[in-house]
Amino acid sequence: MNAAIWRNPIALGFAALILVIIVAATFTIVPETEQVVVLRFEKPIRTVNVWHAGEIFGSTGAGLIARVPFVDKLVWVNKRVLDVDYDNQQVLSSDQLRLEVDAYARFRIVDPLKAVNATGSTASTEIRVTEALQPLLGTSIRNELGKQSFGTLLSPERDQVMDNIQVRLQKLASQYGVEIVDVRIKHADLPSGSPLDSALQRMATARKQQADTIRAQGQKDAQIIRAQADADAAQVYAQSFSKDPEFYDFYRAMQSYRHTFGADGGPVPDGSTSLILSPNNAYLKQFEGRAADRPR
């Protein structure tokens, strides 16, 4: 009877079909871009091609795998970097301004088993994880921006704010087996109209006050430095002239002559072209030279 079955082409066709179905249910090819969680009676027994930092494409756990047909179930989890968006939501800043924030986070599922257990899903796990991360991203953004002023988001400190949001989100997202790769704020603007105008006016006033304070402090420092320099110069002059009083008298007399006779470019008394003084006048003493001080 068995020989008759094998000689029957229809029976051979059914046998071949059953064999193909069994082989297809037993062997599966896992691509490089996918991770797999193997479930047996709805309980995870192993994972395949899990992402690891620094892995080389082509040298991962991807490829042909075997399972118990009709018993083991495969849950596919995307291995690539995915996005979660936070679109045009209002956030209150520390200076009580309502901001319209548009941001996104990039993440990768690095623990597919934890992701499957956390979402309780055996299909479209990455979609469920993305849906779970959306409120967590909103919470992280609101908590961080609630501690920052609007001006901070317009300054170089904006990068530090995004890093802080990433750290906050990572703490919340770890329960889903997720690694947060990056967080970016595309824009954080004030609503158009009077709130924006008043905020800009307050910012301009604050910047002007800051500039006036810096300018006043600079003038104060300049006066202190100038006064100290004058004091140091006077001390140097005093020390120098005290060593030779006669030279000091000569130096001061020369300064007086230059100013009086207009040699330093200073003003000369109007209508005066000459000075007539007695030869014995004390003012002209330095013109007589040191010989005038010698006894005759």
SVG drawing of the C-alpha trace seen along z (x, -y; Angstrom):
<svg xmlns="http://www.w3.org/2000/svg" viewBox="-4 -145 89 147">
<polyline fill="none" stroke="black" stroke-width="0.4" points="0.0,0.0 2.9,-2.3 4.4,-1.7 1.1,-2.6 1.1,-5.9 4.5,-6.8 3.6,-6.0 0.6,-8.3 1.6,-11.9 -1.1,-13.5 0.1,-11.9 3.6,-12.9 2.5,-16.5 0.7,-16.6 3.8,-15.1 6.1,-17.6 3.8,-20.4 3.7,-19.2 7.5,-19.0 7.8,-22.5 5.4,-23.8 7.4,-22.0 10.7,-23.3 9.3,-26.9 8.0,-26.6 11.3,-25.3 13.9,-27.5 13.9,-31.3 16.4,-33.9 17.0,-36.8 18.1,-40.0 20.8,-42.3 18.2,-45.0 16.0,-42.8 16.2,-41.3 14.1,-38.2 12.6,-37.1 11.7,-33.4 8.6,-32.5 7.5,-29.0 4.0,-28.7 4.1,-32.5 7.3,-32.4 10.6,-33.8 13.3,-31.2 16.0,-33.1 16.9,-36.2 18.6,-36.3 20.8,-39.1 20.6,-41.5 22.2,-44.8 25.7,-45.3 27.8,-48.5 30.6,-48.3 29.3,-45.3 30.4,-44.9 27.8,-44.6 27.9,-41.0 29.4,-39.6 26.3,-39.7 23.9,-37.0 21.8,-37.4 21.3,-34.5 19.5,-31.2 18.0,-30.0 15.9,-26.9 12.8,-26.6 10.3,-24.0 7.7,-24.2 4.1,-25.3 5.3,-25.6 7.8,-28.5 6.7,-32.0 9.1,-34.7 8.7,-38.3 10.5,-40.7 12.0,-43.9 13.6,-46.6 17.3,-47.0 17.7,-50.4 17.5,-53.9 13.9,-55.0 12.2,-58.4 9.6,-59.7 8.2,-63.2 6.9,-65.9 5.0,-68.2 4.1,-71.8 3.2,-71.4 2.9,-74.3 5.4,-74.3 5.7,-76.8 9.2,-78.2 10.7,-79.3 9.9,-83.0 6.2,-82.0 6.2,-82.2 4.2,-79.8 6.4,-78.3 5.4,-76.3 8.0,-73.5 8.7,-71.1 11.2,-68.4 12.1,-64.8 14.1,-62.0 16.1,-59.2 16.3,-55.8 17.3,-52.2 15.9,-49.1 19.0,-47.4 17.1,-44.9 14.3,-43.3 13.3,-40.9 12.7,-43.8 10.8,-45.7 8.5,-42.8 7.8,-42.2 7.2,-45.9 4.8,-46.4 3.1,-43.0 3.0,-42.9 4.0,-40.1 3.5,-42.3 4.9,-45.7 6.9,-46.0 8.7,-49.1 5.4,-50.9 4.3,-50.1 7.6,-51.3 7.3,-54.5 3.8,-55.2 5.1,-54.6 8.0,-57.0 5.9,-59.9 4.4,-60.9 7.8,-60.3 9.5,-62.6 6.8,-65.3 7.3,-64.9 11.1,-65.2 10.8,-68.3 8.3,-70.0 10.3,-69.3 13.6,-70.6 12.2,-73.7 10.2,-74.5 13.6,-75.2 15.0,-77.3 14.2,-80.8 13.2,-81.6 16.5,-83.4 18.5,-80.3 16.9,-78.6 18.3,-81.4 21.8,-81.1 24.6,-78.5 23.3,-76.9 20.5,-75.4 22.8,-72.3 23.1,-71.7 19.3,-71.8 18.9,-69.1 21.5,-67.0 19.6,-67.3 16.4,-66.2 18.2,-63.2 19.4,-62.2 15.9,-62.6 14.3,-60.6 16.9,-57.8 16.1,-57.2 12.4,-56.8 12.9,-54.8 15.2,-52.2 12.2,-50.1 11.5,-49.5 15.0,-48.3 15.7,-51.5 18.9,-53.5 18.2,-57.2 20.6,-58.2 19.8,-61.9 17.2,-64.6 16.8,-67.7 14.6,-70.8 13.7,-71.9 12.2,-75.2 10.8,-76.7 9.0,-79.9 6.6,-82.3 3.1,-82.5 2.8,-85.4 1.1,-88.6 1.3,-90.6 3.0,-87.9 5.9,-87.8 6.2,-91.6 6.2,-92.0 8.7,-89.2 11.0,-90.8 10.7,-94.2 11.5,-92.7 14.6,-90.9 15.8,-94.1 15.4,-96.0 17.2,-93.3 20.1,-93.4 20.3,-97.2 20.4,-97.1 23.1,-94.4 25.2,-96.5 24.8,-99.6 26.0,-97.7 29.0,-96.3 29.9,-99.8 29.6,-101.4 31.8,-98.7 34.3,-99.3 34.4,-103.0 34.9,-102.4 37.7,-100.0 39.3,-102.4 39.2,-105.2 40.7,-103.0 43.5,-101.9 44.2,-105.5 44.3,-106.7 46.6,-103.9 48.9,-104.7 49.0,-108.4 49.8,-107.5 52.6,-105.2 54.0,-107.9 53.9,-110.5 55.8,-108.1 58.4,-107.4 58.8,-111.2 59.1,-111.9 61.7,-109.2 63.7,-110.4 63.6,-114.1 64.4,-113.5 67.8,-112.2 68.7,-115.5 66.6,-118.5 68.6,-120.9 67.6,-118.9 64.0,-118.9 64.1,-122.7 65.7,-122.8 63.1,-120.5 60.1,-122.4 61.6,-125.7 62.0,-124.2 58.4,-123.2 57.3,-126.6 59.5,-128.3 58.0,-126.1 54.5,-127.0 55.1,-130.7 57.0,-131.2 54.6,-129.0 57.3,-126.5 55.0,-123.6 52.2,-124.9 50.3,-126.3 48.4,-129.6 50.5,-132.8 48.9,-135.9 47.1,-138.0 49.1,-141.1 52.3,-139.9 55.3,-139.3 58.1,-139.8 58.9,-139.7 61.1,-142.2 62.4,-141.1 65.2,-142.2 68.5,-140.2 68.3,-139.4 64.8,-138.1 64.5,-134.8 62.3,-133.4 65.3,-133.6 67.7,-132.0 68.1,-128.8 69.3,-130.9 72.3,-132.0 73.5,-128.3 75.1,-126.6 78.0,-129.2 75.6,-131.8 75.4,-129.7 79.2,-129.8 80.6,-132.5 82.3,-135.4"/>
</svg>
